[in-house]
């Protein structure tokens, strides 16, 4: 696991789980078996989470069952940010809304 505080990106890179969470728009993340690139969101926060996980106890490079998880913003319905999008001004209701990211498939596998 690696945290890059300057870019705001957290990565996991091992034979069974590879991915990144953070401000991914415009970044290229080179991991052992995959490359994350061209990630876009529609919320203008550029925050996303993309992870590939082996489901059959084999390394990603050999796995026959993989789970691709991609998410962007998760907020309560009615949640409001201030003008700079640095602090909430209203927490919203109990219904959670999750925006999906746009991961181009097929993945770029090494």
ZADO-1210 file (C-alpha; in nm, 4 decimals, padded with zeros to 6 digits):
<atoms>
<atom x="00.0000" y="00.0000" z="00.0000" code="UNK" pos="1"/>
<atom x="00.1242" y="00.3455" z="-00.0902" code="UNK" pos="2"/>
<atom x="-00.0070" y="00.6939" z="-00.0116" code="UNK" pos="3"/>
<atom x="00.0990" y="00.9868" z="-00.2317" code="UNK" pos="4"/>
<atom x="-00.0114" y="01.2914" z="-00.0329" code="UNK" pos="5"/>
<atom x="00.0995" y="01.5353" z="-00.3034" code="UNK" pos="6"/>
<atom x="-00.1329" y="01.3783" z="-00.5628" code="UNK" pos="7"/>
<atom x="-00.3977" y="01.2545" z="-00.3185" code="UNK" pos="8"/>
<atom x="-00.3761" y="00.8953" z="-00.4450" code="UNK" pos="9"/>
<atom x="-00.3733" y="00.5728" z="-00.2412" code="UNK" pos="10"/>
<atom x="-00.2617" y="00.2575" z="-00.4268" code="UNK" pos="11"/>
<atom x="-00.2662" y="-00.1139" z="-00.3510" code="UNK" pos="12"/>
<atom x="-00.0311" y="-00.3258" z="-00.5590" code="UNK" pos="13"/>
<atom x="00.0112" y="-00.6927" z="-00.4762" code="UNK" pos="14"/>
<atom x="-00.0420" y="-01.0127" z="-00.6781" code="UNK" pos="15"/>
<atom x="-00.4051" y="-01.0498" z="-00.5613" code="UNK" pos="16"/>
<atom x="-00.5349" y="-00.6912" z="-00.5315" code="UNK" pos="17"/>
<atom x="-00.4368" y="-00.3918" z="-00.7412" code="UNK" pos="18"/>
<atom x="-00.5998" y="-00.0530" z="-00.7612" code="UNK" pos="19"/>
<atom x="-00.6094" y="00.3104" z="-00.6659" code="UNK" pos="20"/>
<atom x="-00.8338" y="00.5541" z="-00.4806" code="UNK" pos="21"/>
<atom x="-00.8066" y="00.9319" z="-00.4950" code="UNK" pos="22"/>
<atom x="-00.7906" y="01.2154" z="-00.7448" code="UNK" pos="23"/>
<atom x="-00.7314" y="00.9897" z="-01.0453" code="UNK" pos="24"/>
<atom x="-00.8433" y="01.2078" z="-01.3368" code="UNK" pos="25"/>
<atom x="-00.5481" y="01.2780" z="-01.5637" code="UNK" pos="26"/>
<atom x="-00.3273" y="01.0257" z="-01.3829" code="UNK" pos="27"/>
<atom x="-00.1732" y="00.7077" z="-01.5134" code="UNK" pos="28"/>
<atom x="-00.1244" y="00.4463" z="-01.2435" code="UNK" pos="29"/>
<atom x="00.1134" y="00.1655" z="-01.3434" code="UNK" pos="30"/>
<atom x="00.0645" y="-00.1429" z="-01.1277" code="UNK" pos="31"/>
<atom x="00.2173" y="-00.4893" z="-01.1622" code="UNK" pos="32"/>
<atom x="-00.0581" y="-00.6334" z="-01.3857" code="UNK" pos="33"/>
<atom x="-00.2791" y="-00.3393" z="-01.4830" code="UNK" pos="34"/>
<atom x="-00.2541" y="00.0219" z="-01.5916" code="UNK" pos="35"/>
<atom x="-00.5221" y="00.2671" z="-01.4793" code="UNK" pos="36"/>
<atom x="-00.5569" y="00.5560" z="-01.7234" code="UNK" pos="37"/>
<atom x="-00.8212" y="00.7780" z="-01.8885" code="UNK" pos="38"/>
<atom x="-01.0454" y="00.7713" z="-01.5806" code="UNK" pos="39"/>
<atom x="-01.3160" y="01.0369" z="-01.5842" code="UNK" pos="40"/>
<atom x="-01.5974" y="01.1418" z="-01.3547" code="UNK" pos="41"/>
<atom x="-01.8976" y="01.3649" z="-01.4037" code="UNK" pos="42"/>
<atom x="-01.8912" y="01.5408" z="-01.0659" code="UNK" pos="43"/>
<atom x="-01.5911" y="01.7666" z="-01.1399" code="UNK" pos="44"/>
<atom x="-01.4194" y="01.6481" z="-00.8201" code="UNK" pos="45"/>
<atom x="-01.2037" y="01.4014" z="-01.0179" code="UNK" pos="46"/>
<atom x="-01.2204" y="01.1530" z="-00.7276" code="UNK" pos="47"/>
<atom x="-01.2570" y="00.7827" z="-00.8074" code="UNK" pos="48"/>
<atom x="-01.1757" y="00.4379" z="-00.6782" code="UNK" pos="49"/>
<atom x="-01.0807" y="00.1547" z="-00.9161" code="UNK" pos="50"/>
<atom x="-00.9681" y="-00.1858" z="-00.7872" code="UNK" pos="51"/>
<atom x="-00.9161" y="-00.5282" z="-00.9453" code="UNK" pos="52"/>
<atom x="-00.9268" y="-00.8223" z="-00.7018" code="UNK" pos="53"/>
<atom x="-00.8668" y="-01.1920" z="-00.7619" code="UNK" pos="54"/>
<atom x="-01.1585" y="-01.4052" z="-00.6409" code="UNK" pos="55"/>
<atom x="-01.0044" y="-01.7520" z="-00.6780" code="UNK" pos="56"/>
<atom x="-00.6888" y="-01.7315" z="-00.4618" code="UNK" pos="57"/>
<atom x="-00.4712" y="-01.7041" z="-00.7722" code="UNK" pos="58"/>
<atom x="-00.2632" y="-01.3992" z="-00.8622" code="UNK" pos="59"/>
<atom x="-00.4381" y="-01.1539" z="-01.0942" code="UNK" pos="60"/>
<atom x="-00.2110" y="-01.2594" z="-01.3804" code="UNK" pos="61"/>
<atom x="-00.3417" y="-01.6195" z="-01.3535" code="UNK" pos="62"/>
<atom x="-00.6908" y="-01.5687" z="-01.2122" code="UNK" pos="63"/>
<atom x="-01.0032" y="-01.6893" z="-01.3913" code="UNK" pos="64"/>
<atom x="-01.2345" y="-01.4923" z="-01.1587" code="UNK" pos="65"/>
<atom x="-01.1741" y="-01.1209" z="-01.1082" code="UNK" pos="66"/>
<atom x="-01.3811" y="-00.8479" z="-00.9471" code="UNK" pos="67"/>
<atom x="-01.3495" y="-00.4973" z="-01.0960" code="UNK" pos="68"/>
<atom x="-01.4810" y="-00.2360" z="-00.8568" code="UNK" pos="69"/>
<atom x="-01.5149" y="00.1260" z="-00.9663" code="UNK" pos="70"/>
<atom x="-01.6832" y="00.4104" z="-00.7826" code="UNK" pos="71"/>
<atom x="-01.6725" y="00.7847" z="-00.7669" code="UNK" pos="72"/>
<atom x="-01.8686" y="01.0080" z="-00.5364" code="UNK" pos="73"/>
<atom x="-02.0852" y="00.8624" z="-00.2624" code="UNK" pos="74"/>
<atom x="-02.3010" y="01.1273" z="-00.0961" code="UNK" pos="75"/>
<atom x="-02.6334" y="01.1563" z="00.0763" code="UNK" pos="76"/>
<atom x="-02.9153" y="01.2852" z="-00.1429" code="UNK" pos="77"/>
<atom x="-02.9335" y="01.6605" z="-00.0826" code="UNK" pos="78"/>
<atom x="-02.5705" y="01.6851" z="00.0345" code="UNK" pos="79"/>
<atom x="-02.4304" y="02.0291" z="-00.0528" code="UNK" pos="80"/>
<atom x="-02.0739" y="02.1590" z="-00.0693" code="UNK" pos="81"/>
<atom x="-01.9568" y="02.5166" z="-00.0182" code="UNK" pos="82"/>
<atom x="-01.8497" y="02.7081" z="-00.3309" code="UNK" pos="83"/>
<atom x="-01.4887" y="02.5779" z="-00.3082" code="UNK" pos="84"/>
<atom x="-01.6055" y="02.2163" z="-00.2552" code="UNK" pos="85"/>
<atom x="-01.3872" y="02.1964" z="00.0562" code="UNK" pos="86"/>
<atom x="-01.6525" y="02.1779" z="00.3285" code="UNK" pos="87"/>
<atom x="-02.0142" y="02.0584" z="00.3525" code="UNK" pos="88"/>
<atom x="-02.2923" y="02.3081" z="00.4136" code="UNK" pos="89"/>
<atom x="-02.5768" y="02.0512" z="00.4266" code="UNK" pos="90"/>
<atom x="-02.5436" y="01.6798" z="00.5013" code="UNK" pos="91"/>
<atom x="-02.8598" y="01.5810" z="00.3148" code="UNK" pos="92"/>
<atom x="-03.0963" y="01.2926" z="00.3825" code="UNK" pos="93"/>
<atom x="-03.0590" y="00.9218" z="00.4496" code="UNK" pos="94"/>
<atom x="-03.0650" y="00.8021" z="00.0866" code="UNK" pos="95"/>
<atom x="-02.7108" y="00.7526" z="-00.0450" code="UNK" pos="96"/>
<atom x="-02.6298" y="00.8225" z="-00.4099" code="UNK" pos="97"/>
<atom x="-02.3227" y="00.6646" z="-00.5711" code="UNK" pos="98"/>
<atom x="-02.1816" y="00.7866" z="-00.9024" code="UNK" pos="99"/>
<atom x="-01.9986" y="00.5279" z="-01.1101" code="UNK" pos="100"/>
<atom x="-01.6714" y="00.6065" z="-01.2797" code="UNK" pos="101"/>
<atom x="-01.6058" y="00.5484" z="-01.6476" code="UNK" pos="102"/>
<atom x="-01.3438" y="00.2729" z="-01.6715" code="UNK" pos="103"/>
<atom x="-01.2663" y="00.1882" z="-02.0335" code="UNK" pos="104"/>
<atom x="-01.2775" y="-00.1879" z="-02.0923" code="UNK" pos="105"/>
<atom x="-01.0926" y="-00.4044" z="-02.1628" code="UNK" pos="106"/>
<atom x="-00.8410" y="-00.3178" z="-01.8961" code="UNK" pos="107"/>
<atom x="-00.4837" y="-00.2624" z="-02.0057" code="UNK" pos="108"/>
<atom x="-00.3216" y="-00.5800" z="-01.8725" code="UNK" pos="109"/>
<atom x="00.0576" y="-00.6202" z="-01.8854" code="UNK" pos="110"/>
</atoms>
